Amino acid sequence: MEYAYGNWFIAIALSGLFLWFAYGAFKPKTGVDWRSFGAFSAFIIALFTEMYGFPLTIYLLSSLSGNRFPQINFSHNSGHLWEDLLGNTGDPHFSILHILSYALIIGGLILISASWNILYQATKNQTIARTGPYKYIRHPQYVGFIIIILGFLMQWPTLPTLIMAPILTFMYIRLARKEEKDVLQKYPQYRHYLKNTPAFLPSIKFLKSILTHL
């Protein structure tokens, strides 16, 4: 077995690269934007720290579980814990979970980027964002962050990120509620959009229309 950690340069470089992409997609402007992006950044840094720096989760599991999971070791592949815990063999990078995780991560970045362009134009024109992703949900950017978080948890779960994920989700929900109150004060007509558009999940009608076209 080859010890695959302690690569702090890679951990820092990948954290910076991914956050650069996320920053380019989200383009934080306000204090609320920076708080949400800062919390997301903490999640990413914690993730890549364990992925290439120090494998805290693997260390704790191997210490506490003894010989229950002999397949868990300090190789890089063992960081894909779902594969080890499920007893899957083979290269985890080609597993269904890993491929699906990439789809979620890329999809989340695309959703954030597309939503920002719509929101920027609406803010510039002093109107309410109603087109693109905002036609189906009120907070697509926050949903994009949550989708990315889920994608990484499917690929490389760690104890810190598993703890952080629900906290971040709760924080995004609170920020969304606060933003809605602020927008209502500025645009009373937002109430109609509020009542007719779901907050985070598309309507059942919309999901059914997607399924019928598959």
PyRosetta script that sets phi, psi and omega in degrees:
from pyrosetta import init, pose_from_sequence

init()
pose = pose_from_sequence("MEYAYGNWFIAIALSGLFLWFAYGAFKPKTGVDWRSFGAFSAFIIALFTEMYGFPLTIYLLSSLSGNRFPQINFSHNSGHLWEDLLGNTGDPHFSILHILSYALIIGGLILISASWNILYQATKNQTIARTGPYKYIRHPQYVGFIIIILGFLMQWPTLPTLIMAPILTFMYIRLARKEEKDVLQKYPQYRHYLKNTPAFLPSIKFLKSILTHL")
pose.set_psi(1, 133.4)
pose.set_omega(1, 179.5)
pose.set_phi(2, -102.6)
pose.set_psi(2, 127.4)
pose.set_omega(2, 177.7)
pose.set_phi(3, -69.2)
pose.set_psi(3, 120.4)
pose.set_omega(3, -169.4)
pose.set_phi(4, -109.8)
pose.set_psi(4, 23.7)
pose.set_omega(4, -176.0)
pose.set_phi(5, -122.7)
pose.set_psi(5, -174.8)
pose.set_omega(5, -175.6)
pose.set_phi(6, 82.1)
pose.set_psi(6, 10.8)
pose.set_omega(6, 178.9)
pose.set_phi(7, -90.1)
pose.set_psi(7, 71.9)
pose.set_omega(7, -173.1)
pose.set_phi(8, -68.3)
pose.set_psi(8, -31.7)
pose.set_omega(8, 177.2)
pose.set_phi(9, -61.6)
pose.set_psi(9, -44.5)
pose.set_omega(9, 179.3)
pose.set_phi(10, -64.9)
pose.set_psi(10, -41.2)
pose.set_omega(10, -179.9)
pose.set_phi(11, -60.7)
pose.set_psi(11, -44.8)
pose.set_omega(11, -179.3)
pose.set_phi(12, -69.9)
pose.set_psi(12, -42.8)
pose.set_omega(12, -177.9)
pose.set_phi(13, -63.8)
pose.set_psi(13, -45.4)
pose.set_omega(13, -179.3)
pose.set_phi(14, -69.1)
pose.set_psi(14, -38.0)
pose.set_omega(14, 176.1)
pose.set_phi(15, -59.4)
pose.set_psi(15, -48.4)
pose.set_omega(15, -179.3)
pose.set_phi(16, -63.9)
pose.set_psi(16, -40.9)
pose.set_omega(16, -178.9)
pose.set_phi(17, -64.2)
pose.set_psi(17, -47.0)
pose.set_omega(17, -177.7)
pose.set_phi(18, -67.7)
pose.set_psi(18, -40.2)
pose.set_omega(18, 179.6)
pose.set_phi(19, -67.6)
pose.set_psi(19, -29.3)
pose.set_omega(19, 175.4)
pose.set_phi(20, -65.4)
pose.set_psi(20, -43.7)
pose.set_omega(20, 176.1)
pose.set_phi(21, -62.7)
pose.set_psi(21, -45.0)
pose.set_omega(21, -178.9)
pose.set_phi(22, -64.5)
pose.set_psi(22, -39.5)
pose.set_omega(22, 178.2)
pose.set_phi(23, -63.2)
pose.set_psi(23, -42.2)
pose.set_omega(23, 179.4)
pose.set_phi(24, -64.4)
pose.set_psi(24, -31.3)
pose.set_omega(24, 179.7)
pose.set_phi(25, -80.0)
pose.set_psi(25, -37.7)
pose.set_omega(25, -173.8)
pose.set_phi(26, -90.6)
pose.set_psi(26, -37.9)
pose.set_omega(26, 179.8)
pose.set_phi(27, 49.8)
pose.set_psi(27, 66.7)
pose.set_omega(27, -178.6)
pose.set_phi(28, -62.0)
pose.set_psi(28, 138.1)
pose.set_omega(28, -179.4)
pose.set_phi(29, -123.4)
pose.set_psi(29, -51.1)
pose.set_omega(29, -174.9)
pose.set_phi(30, -87.8)
pose.set_psi(30, 172.7)
pose.set_omega(30, 176.8)
pose.set_phi(31, -62.0)
pose.set_psi(31, -37.8)
pose.set_omega(31, 177.5)
pose.set_phi(32, -63.8)
pose.set_psi(32, -42.0)
pose.set_omega(32, 178.3)
pose.set_phi(33, -59.3)
pose.set_psi(33, -45.3)
pose.set_omega(33, -177.1)
pose.set_phi(34, -68.4)
pose.set_psi(34, -33.7)
pose.set_omega(34, 177.2)
pose.set_phi(35, -65.8)
pose.set_psi(35, -44.0)
pose.set_omega(35, -179.5)
pose.set_phi(36, -67.7)
pose.set_psi(36, -39.6)
pose.set_omega(36, 179.1)
pose.set_phi(37, -70.6)
pose.set_psi(37, -35.7)
pose.set_omega(37, 178.4)
pose.set_phi(38, -64.1)
pose.set_psi(38, -42.3)
pose.set_omega(38, 178.3)
pose.set_phi(39, -65.3)
pose.set_psi(39, -40.2)
pose.set_omega(39, 177.2)
pose.set_phi(40, -64.1)
pose.set_psi(40, -38.8)
pose.set_omega(40, 178.7)
pose.set_phi(41, -61.6)
pose.set_psi(41, -39.7)
pose.set_omega(41, 178.6)
pose.set_phi(42, -61.8)
pose.set_psi(42, -39.3)
pose.set_omega(42, 177.5)
pose.set_phi(43, -62.3)
pose.set_psi(43, -46.9)
pose.set_omega(43, -178.0)
pose.set_phi(44, -64.3)
pose.set_psi(44, -43.4)
pose.set_omega(44, -179.9)
pose.set_phi(45, -63.7)
pose.set_psi(45, -42.9)
pose.set_omega(45, 177.8)
pose.set_phi(46, -62.5)
pose.set_psi(46, -38.2)
pose.set_omega(46, -179.8)
pose.set_phi(47, -64.4)
pose.set_psi(47, -54.0)
pose.set_omega(47, -176.8)
pose.set_phi(48, -71.1)
pose.set_psi(48, -23.6)
pose.set_omega(48, 174.3)
pose.set_phi(49, -62.7)
pose.set_psi(49, -42.3)
pose.set_omega(49, 177.8)
pose.set_phi(50, -78.1)
pose.set_psi(50, -28.7)
pose.set_omega(50, -177.3)
pose.set_phi(51, -69.9)
pose.set_psi(51, -35.2)
pose.set_omega(51, -176.3)
pose.set_phi(52, -130.5)
pose.set_psi(52, -17.1)
pose.set_omega(52, -177.6)
pose.set_phi(53, -91.6)
pose.set_psi(53, -87.0)
pose.set_omega(53, 178.9)
pose.set_phi(54, -124.2)
pose.set_psi(54, 120.8)
pose.set_omega(54, -175.6)
pose.set_phi(55, -81.8)
pose.set_psi(55, 72.6)
pose.set_omega(55, -176.9)
pose.set_phi(56, -55.9)
pose.set_psi(56, -46.2)
pose.set_omega(56, -176.8)
pose.set_phi(57, -63.1)
pose.set_psi(57, -45.5)
pose.set_omega(57, 178.5)
pose.set_phi(58, -62.9)
pose.set_psi(58, -41.1)
pose.set_omega(58, 179.2)
pose.set_phi(59, -60.1)
pose.set_psi(59, -46.2)
pose.set_omega(59, -178.9)
pose.set_phi(60, -67.7)
pose.set_psi(60, -42.6)
pose.set_omega(60, -179.6)
pose.set_phi(61, -64.6)
pose.set_psi(61, -42.8)
pose.set_omega(61, -179.9)
pose.set_phi(62, -68.5)
pose.set_psi(62, -29.6)
pose.set_omega(62, 179.3)
pose.set_phi(63, -76.4)
pose.set_psi(63, -41.3)
pose.set_omega(63, -174.1)
pose.set_phi(64, -84.7)
pose.set_psi(64, -32.5)
pose.set_omega(64, -174.8)
pose.set_phi(65, -90.4)
pose.set_psi(65, -11.2)
pose.set_omega(65, 178.9)
pose.set_phi(66, 62.9)
pose.set_psi(66, -121.9)
pose.set_omega(66, -177.2)
pose.set_phi(67, -98.2)
pose.set_psi(67, 11.9)
pose.set_omega(67, -178.0)
pose.set_phi(68, -66.2)
pose.set_psi(68, -33.9)
pose.set_omega(68, -179.8)
pose.set_phi(69, -126.5)
pose.set_psi(69, 75.0)
pose.set_omega(69, -177.6)
pose.set_phi(70, -64.4)
pose.set_psi(70, -19.0)
pose.set_omega(70, -178.5)
pose.set_phi(71, -75.2)
pose.set_psi(71, -15.5)
pose.set_omega(71, 179.2)
pose.set_phi(72, -82.1)
pose.set_psi(72, 118.5)
pose.set_omega(72, 179.2)
pose.set_phi(73, -140.6)
pose.set_psi(73, -167.3)
pose.set_omega(73, -175.7)
pose.set_phi(74, -98.6)
pose.set_psi(74, 25.5)
pose.set_omega(74, 170.6)
pose.set_phi(75, -82.4)
pose.set_psi(75, 163.3)
pose.set_omega(75, -178.0)
pose.set_phi(76, -65.3)
pose.set_psi(76, -38.1)
pose.set_omega(76, -177.4)
pose.set_phi(77, -62.2)
pose.set_psi(77, -28.4)
pose.set_omega(77, -179.1)
pose.set_phi(78, -69.9)
pose.set_psi(78, -14.0)
pose.set_omega(78, 175.7)
pose.set_phi(79, -67.0)
pose.set_psi(79, -20.4)
pose.set_omega(79, 175.5)
pose.set_phi(80, -81.6)
pose.set_psi(80, 73.3)
pose.set_omega(80, -167.6)
pose.set_phi(81, -61.8)
pose.set_psi(81, -33.8)
pose.set_omega(81, -178.8)
pose.set_phi(82, -59.4)
pose.set_psi(82, -38.6)
pose.set_omega(82, -179.9)
pose.set_phi(83, -64.3)
pose.set_psi(83, -42.9)
pose.set_omega(83, 179.7)
pose.set_phi(84, -67.8)
pose.set_psi(84, -44.7)
pose.set_omega(84, -177.2)
pose.set_phi(85, -68.1)
pose.set_psi(85, -29.7)
pose.set_omega(85, 177.7)
pose.set_phi(86, -85.0)
pose.set_psi(86, -6.5)
pose.set_omega(86, 179.0)
pose.set_phi(87, 77.6)
pose.set_psi(87, 18.9)
pose.set_omega(87, 179.4)
pose.set_phi(88, -75.0)
pose.set_psi(88, 143.9)
pose.set_omega(88, 178.2)
pose.set_phi(89, -111.9)
pose.set_psi(89, 171.2)
pose.set_omega(89, -179.6)
pose.set_phi(90, 93.0)
pose.set_psi(90, 178.1)
pose.set_omega(90, -178.4)
pose.set_phi(91, -71.0)
pose.set_psi(91, 117.9)
pose.set_omega(91, -177.7)
pose.set_phi(92, -65.3)
pose.set_psi(92, -19.6)
pose.set_omega(92, -178.9)
pose.set_phi(93, -68.7)
pose.set_psi(93, -15.4)
pose.set_omega(93, 179.6)
pose.set_phi(94, -111.4)
pose.set_psi(94, 13.3)
pose.set_omega(94, -180.0)
pose.set_phi(95, -78.5)
pose.set_psi(95, 162.9)
pose.set_omega(95, 179.0)
pose.set_phi(96, -60.7)
pose.set_psi(96, -41.7)
pose.set_omega(96, -179.2)
pose.set_phi(97, -60.8)
pose.set_psi(97, -42.9)
pose.set_omega(97, -177.3)
pose.set_phi(98, -67.4)
pose.set_psi(98, -43.7)
pose.set_omega(98, 179.4)
pose.set_phi(99, -64.4)
pose.set_psi(99, -42.9)
pose.set_omega(99, 178.2)
pose.set_phi(100, -63.9)
pose.set_psi(100, -36.4)
pose.set_omega(100, 179.5)
pose.set_phi(101, -62.5)
pose.set_psi(101, -41.1)
pose.set_omega(101, 177.8)
pose.set_phi(102, -63.9)
pose.set_psi(102, -39.2)
pose.set_omega(102, 178.7)
pose.set_phi(103, -61.3)
pose.set_psi(103, -41.6)
pose.set_omega(103, 179.1)
pose.set_phi(104, -67.4)
pose.set_psi(104, -43.6)
pose.set_omega(104, -178.3)
pose.set_phi(105, -63.7)
pose.set_psi(105, -48.0)
pose.set_omega(105, 179.8)
pose.set_phi(106, -66.4)
pose.set_psi(106, -41.9)
pose.set_omega(106, 178.4)
pose.set_phi(107, -61.5)
pose.set_psi(107, -39.5)
pose.set_omega(107, 178.5)
pose.set_phi(108, -63.9)
pose.set_psi(108, -42.5)
pose.set_omega(108, 178.4)
pose.set_phi(109, -64.0)
pose.set_psi(109, -40.8)
pose.set_omega(109, 178.6)
pose.set_phi(110, -64.0)
pose.set_psi(110, -42.5)
pose.set_omega(110, 179.9)
pose.set_phi(111, -62.7)
pose.set_psi(111, -43.0)
pose.set_omega(111, 179.3)
pose.set_phi(112, -62.4)
pose.set_psi(112, -46.0)
pose.set_omega(112, -178.1)
pose.set_phi(113, -64.6)
pose.set_psi(113, -46.3)
pose.set_omega(113, -179.6)
pose.set_phi(114, -63.5)
pose.set_psi(114, -38.2)
pose.set_omega(114, -179.1)
pose.set_phi(115, -68.2)
pose.set_psi(115, -39.1)
pose.set_omega(115, -178.7)
pose.set_phi(116, -62.0)
pose.set_psi(116, -42.3)
pose.set_omega(116, -179.3)
pose.set_phi(117, -61.0)
pose.set_psi(117, -41.7)
pose.set_omega(117, 179.0)
pose.set_phi(118, -66.4)
pose.set_psi(118, -45.1)
pose.set_omega(118, -177.9)
pose.set_phi(119, -65.9)
pose.set_psi(119, -38.3)
pose.set_omega(119, 179.7)
pose.set_phi(120, -62.1)
pose.set_psi(120, -45.7)
pose.set_omega(120, 179.8)
pose.set_phi(121, -65.0)
pose.set_psi(121, -39.6)
pose.set_omega(121, 179.5)
pose.set_phi(122, -65.2)
pose.set_psi(122, -42.2)
pose.set_omega(122, 178.9)
pose.set_phi(123, -65.0)
pose.set_psi(123, -42.1)
pose.set_omega(123, 179.3)
pose.set_phi(124, -60.8)
pose.set_psi(124, -38.9)
pose.set_omega(124, -178.7)
pose.set_phi(125, -92.1)
pose.set_psi(125, 3.4)
pose.set_omega(125, 179.8)
pose.set_phi(126, 55.2)
pose.set_psi(126, 47.6)
pose.set_omega(126, 176.2)
pose.set_phi(127, -127.1)
pose.set_psi(127, -179.1)
pose.set_omega(127, 179.1)
pose.set_phi(128, -95.7)
pose.set_psi(128, 134.5)
pose.set_omega(128, 177.5)
pose.set_phi(129, -70.9)
pose.set_psi(129, 117.4)
pose.set_omega(129, -177.4)
pose.set_phi(130, -130.7)
pose.set_psi(130, -7.4)
pose.set_omega(130, -174.5)
pose.set_phi(131, -103.8)
pose.set_psi(131, 176.9)
pose.set_omega(131, -179.5)
pose.set_phi(132, 59.4)
pose.set_psi(132, -138.4)
pose.set_omega(132, 179.5)
pose.set_phi(133, -61.2)
pose.set_psi(133, -27.7)
pose.set_omega(133, -179.3)
pose.set_phi(134, -69.4)
pose.set_psi(134, -10.7)
pose.set_omega(134, 176.0)
pose.set_phi(135, -72.3)
pose.set_psi(135, -23.6)
pose.set_omega(135, -173.6)
pose.set_phi(136, -111.5)
pose.set_psi(136, -30.6)
pose.set_omega(136, 177.1)
pose.set_phi(137, -142.1)
pose.set_psi(137, 153.8)
pose.set_omega(137, -175.3)
pose.set_phi(138, -82.3)
pose.set_psi(138, -23.5)
pose.set_omega(138, -174.1)
pose.set_phi(139, -131.1)
pose.set_psi(139, 62.8)
pose.set_omega(139, -176.3)
pose.set_phi(140, -64.7)
pose.set_psi(140, -30.4)
pose.set_omega(140, -179.6)
pose.set_phi(141, -66.9)
pose.set_psi(141, -43.6)
pose.set_omega(141, 177.0)
pose.set_phi(142, -65.2)
pose.set_psi(142, -38.3)
pose.set_omega(142, 176.5)
pose.set_phi(143, -62.0)
pose.set_psi(143, -38.7)
pose.set_omega(143, 177.6)
pose.set_phi(144, -60.1)
pose.set_psi(144, -43.2)
pose.set_omega(144, 177.7)
pose.set_phi(145, -62.9)
pose.set_psi(145, -42.3)
pose.set_omega(145, -179.1)
pose.set_phi(146, -65.4)
pose.set_psi(146, -39.2)
pose.set_omega(146, 178.2)
pose.set_phi(147, -62.5)
pose.set_psi(147, -42.8)
pose.set_omega(147, 178.2)
pose.set_phi(148, -62.0)
pose.set_psi(148, -43.8)
pose.set_omega(148, 178.9)
pose.set_phi(149, -59.5)
pose.set_psi(149, -45.3)
pose.set_omega(149, 178.0)
pose.set_phi(150, -62.0)
pose.set_psi(150, -39.5)
pose.set_omega(150, 178.8)
pose.set_phi(151, -60.4)
pose.set_psi(151, -45.5)
pose.set_omega(151, 179.6)
pose.set_phi(152, -68.1)
pose.set_psi(152, -35.0)
pose.set_omega(152, 178.6)
pose.set_phi(153, -67.1)
pose.set_psi(153, -32.3)
pose.set_omega(153, 176.2)
pose.set_phi(154, -69.3)
pose.set_psi(154, -32.8)
pose.set_omega(154, -175.5)
pose.set_phi(155, -85.8)
pose.set_psi(155, -43.4)
pose.set_omega(155, -171.8)
pose.set_phi(156, -147.3)
pose.set_psi(156, 77.9)
pose.set_omega(156, -178.9)
pose.set_phi(157, -72.9)
pose.set_psi(157, 137.6)
pose.set_omega(157, 174.1)
pose.set_phi(158, -134.7)
pose.set_psi(158, 158.4)
pose.set_omega(158, -179.7)
pose.set_phi(159, -60.9)
pose.set_psi(159, -46.9)
pose.set_omega(159, 178.6)
pose.set_phi(160, -60.3)
pose.set_psi(160, -43.2)
pose.set_omega(160, -177.6)
pose.set_phi(161, -73.7)
pose.set_psi(161, -30.8)
pose.set_omega(161, 175.4)
pose.set_phi(162, -66.2)
pose.set_psi(162, -32.5)
pose.set_omega(162, 176.5)
pose.set_phi(163, -75.6)
pose.set_psi(163, -40.5)
pose.set_omega(163, -177.1)
pose.set_phi(164, -70.4)
pose.set_psi(164, -32.8)
pose.set_omega(164, -173.6)
pose.set_phi(165, -56.4)
pose.set_psi(165, -52.7)
pose.set_omega(165, 179.2)
pose.set_phi(166, -66.8)
pose.set_psi(166, -30.7)
pose.set_omega(166, 177.8)
pose.set_phi(167, -65.9)
pose.set_psi(167, -44.3)
pose.set_omega(167, 177.7)
pose.set_phi(168, -63.0)
pose.set_psi(168, -42.5)
pose.set_omega(168, 179.4)
pose.set_phi(169, -60.6)
pose.set_psi(169, -44.7)
pose.set_omega(169, 178.1)
pose.set_phi(170, -62.1)
pose.set_psi(170, -40.5)
pose.set_omega(170, 179.6)
pose.set_phi(171, -63.5)
pose.set_psi(171, -41.9)
pose.set_omega(171, 179.7)
pose.set_phi(172, -65.1)
pose.set_psi(172, -37.5)
pose.set_omega(172, 177.9)
pose.set_phi(173, -63.9)
pose.set_psi(173, -43.9)
pose.set_omega(173, 178.9)
pose.set_phi(174, -63.4)
pose.set_psi(174, -43.6)
pose.set_omega(174, 178.4)
pose.set_phi(175, -62.0)
pose.set_psi(175, -39.6)
pose.set_omega(175, 179.1)
pose.set_phi(176, -62.4)
pose.set_psi(176, -43.7)
pose.set_omega(176, 179.1)
pose.set_phi(177, -62.9)
pose.set_psi(177, -40.7)
pose.set_omega(177, 179.2)
pose.set_phi(178, -64.8)
pose.set_psi(178, -43.1)
pose.set_omega(178, 179.3)
pose.set_phi(179, -61.8)
pose.set_psi(179, -39.2)
pose.set_omega(179, 179.5)
pose.set_phi(180, -61.9)
pose.set_psi(180, -40.0)
pose.set_omega(180, 178.4)
pose.set_phi(181, -64.7)
pose.set_psi(181, -41.0)
pose.set_omega(181, -179.9)
pose.set_phi(182, -65.4)
pose.set_psi(182, -41.9)
pose.set_omega(182, -179.4)
pose.set_phi(183, -67.5)
pose.set_psi(183, -37.1)
pose.set_omega(183, 179.0)
pose.set_phi(184, -61.9)
pose.set_psi(184, -36.3)
pose.set_omega(184, 179.5)
pose.set_phi(185, -68.1)
pose.set_psi(185, -33.1)
pose.set_omega(185, -177.9)
pose.set_phi(186, -88.1)
pose.set_psi(186, -36.4)
pose.set_omega(186, -178.2)
pose.set_phi(187, -128.5)
pose.set_psi(187, 92.6)
pose.set_omega(187, 179.2)
pose.set_phi(188, -56.9)
pose.set_psi(188, -29.1)
pose.set_omega(188, 179.9)
pose.set_phi(189, -68.1)
pose.set_psi(189, -10.4)
pose.set_omega(189, 178.2)
pose.set_phi(190, -64.2)
pose.set_psi(190, -22.6)
pose.set_omega(190, -178.4)
pose.set_phi(191, -60.1)
pose.set_psi(191, -37.2)
pose.set_omega(191, 178.7)
pose.set_phi(192, -64.9)
pose.set_psi(192, -44.5)
pose.set_omega(192, 177.2)
pose.set_phi(193, -62.5)
pose.set_psi(193, -39.4)
pose.set_omega(193, 179.8)
pose.set_phi(194, -60.2)
pose.set_psi(194, -40.2)
pose.set_omega(194, -176.4)
pose.set_phi(195, -78.2)
pose.set_psi(195, -24.6)
pose.set_omega(195, -171.6)
pose.set_phi(196, -108.4)
pose.set_psi(196, -2.2)
pose.set_omega(196, -178.9)
pose.set_phi(197, -127.0)
pose.set_psi(197, 125.9)
pose.set_omega(197, 179.5)
pose.set_phi(198, -61.6)
pose.set_psi(198, 155.1)
pose.set_omega(198, -176.6)
pose.set_phi(199, -75.8)
pose.set_psi(199, -53.2)
pose.set_omega(199, -171.0)
pose.set_phi(200, -125.7)
pose.set_psi(200, -26.1)
pose.set_omega(200, -179.1)
pose.set_phi(201, -118.2)
pose.set_psi(201, 133.8)
pose.set_omega(201, 178.4)
pose.set_phi(202, -59.6)
pose.set_psi(202, 157.2)
pose.set_omega(202, -179.7)
pose.set_phi(203, -65.8)
pose.set_psi(203, 157.7)
pose.set_omega(203, 177.7)
pose.set_phi(204, -60.2)
pose.set_psi(204, -36.1)
pose.set_omega(204, 179.6)
pose.set_phi(205, -61.5)
pose.set_psi(205, -43.2)
pose.set_omega(205, 179.8)
pose.set_phi(206, -66.3)
pose.set_psi(206, -42.5)
pose.set_omega(206, 179.5)
pose.set_phi(207, -63.7)
pose.set_psi(207, -39.0)
pose.set_omega(207, 177.9)
pose.set_phi(208, -64.3)
pose.set_psi(208, -37.6)
pose.set_omega(208, 179.8)
pose.set_phi(209, -65.9)
pose.set_psi(209, -34.1)
pose.set_omega(209, 177.1)
pose.set_phi(210, -67.5)
pose.set_psi(210, -44.3)
pose.set_omega(210, -178.0)
pose.set_phi(211, -63.1)
pose.set_psi(211, -36.4)
pose.set_omega(211, -178.5)
pose.set_phi(212, -69.9)
pose.set_psi(212, -20.4)
pose.set_omega(212, -178.9)
pose.set_phi(213, -97.8)
pose.set_psi(213, 0.3)
pose.set_omega(213, 178.0)
pose.set_phi(214, -78.3)
pose.dump_pdb("model.pdb")
